[in-house]
Amino acid sequence: MAQVVDGLIGLPVAISGFFVIPPVTGDKGNFYLSREDIQHLFKRTEQSSEQTHNKFNLKFIWSVLTSWQLWLFCLLFSAEQIAEYAASFQSIVLQSQGYSVYQCNNLPTIQSGVKAVATLAAGVLIELKGKRFEVYLLICAIWITGLAILVKYDVARIAQFIGYALTGVCSPFGSSFHYWYETWFGNGGITSLWGLCPSLV
Protein backbone atom coordinates (compact mmCIF):
# COMPACT_ATOMS: atom_id res chain seq x y z
CA MET A 1 0.00 0.00 0.00
CA ALA A 2 2.84 2.39 0.83
CA GLN A 3 4.31 1.90 -2.65
CA VAL A 4 0.96 2.76 -4.22
CA VAL A 5 0.71 5.97 -2.19
CA ASP A 6 4.32 6.86 -3.06
CA GLY A 7 3.53 6.31 -6.72
CA LEU A 8 0.39 8.44 -6.60
CA ILE A 9 2.40 11.25 -5.03
CA GLY A 10 5.62 10.83 -7.00
CA LEU A 11 4.35 10.31 -10.54
CA PRO A 12 2.55 13.67 -10.90
CA VAL A 13 5.64 15.42 -9.55
CA ALA A 14 7.90 13.60 -12.00
CA ILE A 15 5.61 14.29 -14.94
CA SER A 16 5.19 17.97 -14.07
CA GLY A 17 8.96 18.28 -13.65
CA PHE A 18 9.40 17.27 -17.28
CA PHE A 19 7.49 20.38 -18.34
CA VAL A 20 8.47 22.79 -15.54
CA ILE A 21 12.23 22.25 -15.09
CA PRO A 22 14.27 24.25 -17.62
CA PRO A 23 16.12 22.25 -20.30
CA VAL A 24 19.70 21.34 -19.43
CA THR A 25 21.17 22.89 -22.56
CA GLY A 26 19.59 26.27 -21.93
CA ASP A 27 19.10 26.75 -25.68
CA LYS A 28 15.43 27.53 -25.36
CA GLY A 29 12.94 28.60 -22.77
CA ASN A 30 9.76 27.01 -21.54
CA PHE A 31 6.29 28.40 -20.99
CA TYR A 32 7.28 30.65 -18.06
CA LEU A 33 11.07 31.19 -18.42
CA SER A 34 12.76 32.93 -21.31
CA ARG A 35 16.16 31.93 -22.66
CA GLU A 36 17.76 34.84 -20.77
CA ASP A 37 16.15 33.71 -17.51
CA ILE A 38 17.54 30.20 -17.93
CA GLN A 39 21.03 31.51 -18.70
CA HIS A 40 20.84 33.60 -15.52
CA LEU A 41 19.85 30.51 -13.52
CA PHE A 42 22.82 28.56 -14.88
CA LYS A 43 25.15 31.44 -14.01
CA ARG A 44 23.88 31.53 -10.42
CA THR A 45 24.24 27.76 -10.16
CA GLU A 46 27.86 27.95 -11.23
CA GLN A 47 28.56 30.63 -8.62
CA SER A 48 26.87 28.68 -5.82
CA SER A 49 28.78 25.53 -6.80
CA GLU A 50 32.11 27.13 -5.95
CA GLN A 51 33.38 25.59 -2.72
CA THR A 52 36.14 26.58 -0.37
CA HIS A 53 38.21 23.67 0.84
CA ASN A 54 39.03 23.78 4.53
CA LYS A 55 41.58 21.85 6.49
CA PHE A 56 39.81 19.88 9.17
CA ASN A 57 42.03 20.59 12.17
CA LEU A 58 41.75 21.91 15.73
CA LYS A 59 41.91 25.51 14.57
CA PHE A 60 38.97 24.94 12.26
CA ILE A 61 36.92 23.22 15.00
CA TRP A 62 37.81 25.95 17.50
CA SER A 63 36.62 28.66 15.09
CA VAL A 64 33.22 26.97 14.98
CA LEU A 65 32.96 26.35 18.74
CA THR A 66 33.81 29.96 19.58
CA SER A 67 31.36 31.53 17.13
CA TRP A 68 28.38 33.25 18.71
CA GLN A 69 26.16 31.99 15.90
CA LEU A 70 26.67 28.41 17.06
CA TRP A 71 25.47 29.08 20.60
CA LEU A 72 22.56 31.19 19.42
CA PHE A 73 21.58 28.40 17.05
CA CYS A 74 21.73 25.81 19.87
CA LEU A 75 19.59 28.02 22.11
CA LEU A 76 16.92 28.61 19.48
CA PHE A 77 16.97 25.00 18.31
CA SER A 78 16.40 23.91 21.92
CA ALA A 79 13.39 26.25 22.11
CA GLU A 80 11.96 24.61 19.00
CA GLN A 81 12.46 21.12 20.41
CA ILE A 82 10.80 22.05 23.70
CA ALA A 83 7.72 23.28 21.85
CA GLU A 84 7.64 20.14 19.68
CA TYR A 85 8.07 17.88 22.72
CA ALA A 86 5.24 19.55 24.62
CA ALA A 87 2.91 19.30 21.63
CA SER A 88 3.63 15.58 21.19
CA PHE A 89 1.49 14.78 24.23
CA GLN A 90 -1.69 16.24 22.76
CA SER A 91 -3.21 12.84 21.99
CA ILE A 92 -2.72 11.75 25.61
CA VAL A 93 -4.29 14.98 26.85
CA LEU A 94 -7.30 14.49 24.59
CA GLN A 95 -7.71 10.91 25.78
CA SER A 96 -7.69 12.04 29.41
CA GLN A 97 -10.40 14.57 28.58
CA GLY A 98 -12.72 11.86 27.30
CA TYR A 99 -12.30 12.19 23.55
CA SER A 100 -12.75 9.07 21.42
CA VAL A 101 -9.86 7.20 19.82
CA TYR A 102 -10.89 8.58 16.44
CA GLN A 103 -10.79 12.14 17.76
CA CYS A 104 -7.47 11.57 19.54
CA ASN A 105 -5.95 10.43 16.26
CA ASN A 106 -7.43 13.14 14.06
CA LEU A 107 -7.74 16.35 16.09
CA PRO A 108 -3.94 16.76 16.52
CA THR A 109 -3.55 16.79 12.73
CA ILE A 110 -4.60 20.44 12.80
CA GLN A 111 -0.96 21.16 13.51
CA SER A 112 0.04 19.78 10.09
CA GLY A 113 -2.12 22.40 8.41
CA VAL A 114 -0.65 25.13 10.58
CA LYS A 115 2.86 23.97 9.67
CA ALA A 116 2.07 24.17 5.96
CA VAL A 117 0.59 27.67 6.24
CA ALA A 118 3.41 28.84 8.53
CA THR A 119 6.09 27.62 6.13
CA LEU A 120 4.44 29.37 3.19
CA ALA A 121 3.89 32.58 5.18
CA ALA A 122 7.47 32.59 6.46
CA GLY A 123 8.78 32.17 2.92
CA VAL A 124 6.67 35.09 1.69
CA LEU A 125 7.79 37.33 4.58
CA ILE A 126 11.43 36.47 4.01
CA GLU A 127 11.14 37.30 0.32
CA LEU A 128 9.35 40.58 1.04
CA LYS A 129 11.63 41.76 3.83
CA GLY A 130 14.85 40.18 2.63
CA LYS A 131 15.64 39.17 6.22
CA ARG A 132 15.42 35.81 7.94
CA PHE A 133 16.35 36.31 11.56
CA GLU A 134 13.52 38.76 12.23
CA VAL A 135 11.06 36.25 10.83
CA TYR A 136 12.51 33.60 13.12
CA LEU A 137 12.02 35.89 16.13
CA LEU A 138 8.36 36.23 15.13
CA ILE A 139 8.11 32.44 14.94
CA CYS A 140 9.60 32.19 18.45
CA ALA A 141 7.06 34.69 19.80
CA ILE A 142 4.19 32.63 18.41
CA TRP A 143 5.76 29.46 19.84
CA ILE A 144 6.01 30.96 23.29
CA THR A 145 2.39 32.10 23.12
CA GLY A 146 1.17 28.64 22.16
CA LEU A 147 3.37 26.95 24.72
CA ALA A 148 2.20 29.31 27.47
CA ILE A 149 -1.40 28.41 26.72
CA LEU A 150 -0.59 24.69 26.90
CA VAL A 151 1.27 25.11 30.18
CA LYS A 152 -1.74 26.90 31.64
CA TYR A 153 -3.69 23.65 31.55
CA ASP A 154 -7.02 24.85 33.01
CA VAL A 155 -8.11 26.93 30.04
CA ALA A 156 -11.11 26.64 27.76
CA ARG A 157 -11.01 23.77 25.27
CA ILE A 158 -10.91 26.17 22.32
CA ALA A 159 -7.92 27.97 23.86
CA GLN A 160 -6.20 24.63 24.35
CA PHE A 161 -6.62 23.79 20.66
CA ILE A 162 -5.40 27.25 19.66
CA GLY A 163 -2.30 26.85 21.84
CA TYR A 164 -1.58 23.45 20.35
CA ALA A 165 -2.02 24.78 16.82
CA LEU A 166 0.28 27.76 17.48
CA THR A 167 3.13 25.46 18.43
CA GLY A 168 2.96 24.17 14.86
CA VAL A 169 4.65 27.28 13.48
CA CYS A 170 7.99 25.55 14.12
CA SER A 171 8.18 24.11 10.61
CA PRO A 172 9.90 27.15 8.96
CA PHE A 173 12.77 26.82 11.43
CA GLY A 174 14.94 24.62 9.24
CA SER A 175 14.58 26.63 6.05
CA SER A 176 14.93 30.05 7.70
CA PHE A 177 17.57 29.69 10.38
CA HIS A 178 19.73 27.05 8.72
CA TYR A 179 20.01 29.15 5.59
CA TRP A 180 20.71 32.22 7.72
CA TYR A 181 23.89 30.77 9.20
CA GLU A 182 24.87 29.31 5.83
CA THR A 183 24.79 32.73 4.20
CA TRP A 184 26.43 34.30 7.26
CA PHE A 185 29.51 32.14 7.02
CA GLY A 186 29.57 31.62 3.26
CA ASN A 187 31.77 28.63 3.99
CA GLY A 188 30.83 25.10 2.99
CA GLY A 189 33.07 23.42 5.57
CA ILE A 190 31.68 25.33 8.53
CA THR A 191 28.14 24.89 7.26
CA SER A 192 28.65 21.12 7.04
CA LEU A 193 30.00 21.00 10.59
CA TRP A 194 27.03 23.01 11.79
CA GLY A 195 24.77 20.36 10.31
CA LEU A 196 25.81 18.09 13.19
CA CYS A 197 24.68 20.58 15.83
CA PRO A 198 21.00 19.54 15.94
CA SER A 199 22.06 15.97 16.75
CA LEU A 200 24.27 17.21 19.58
CA VAL A 201 21.54 19.45 21.00
ABEGO torsion letter per residue (X at the ends): XAAAAAAAAAAAAAAAAAAABBBAAGABBBAABBAAAAAAAAAAAAAAABBBBBBBBAAAAAAAAABAAAAAAAAAAAAAAAAAAAAAAAAAAAAAAGBBAAAAAAAAAAAAAAAAAAAAAAAAAAAAAGBAAAAAAAAAAAAAAAAAAAABABBBAAAAAAAAAAAAAAAAAAAAAAAAAAAAAGBAAAAAAAAAAAAAX
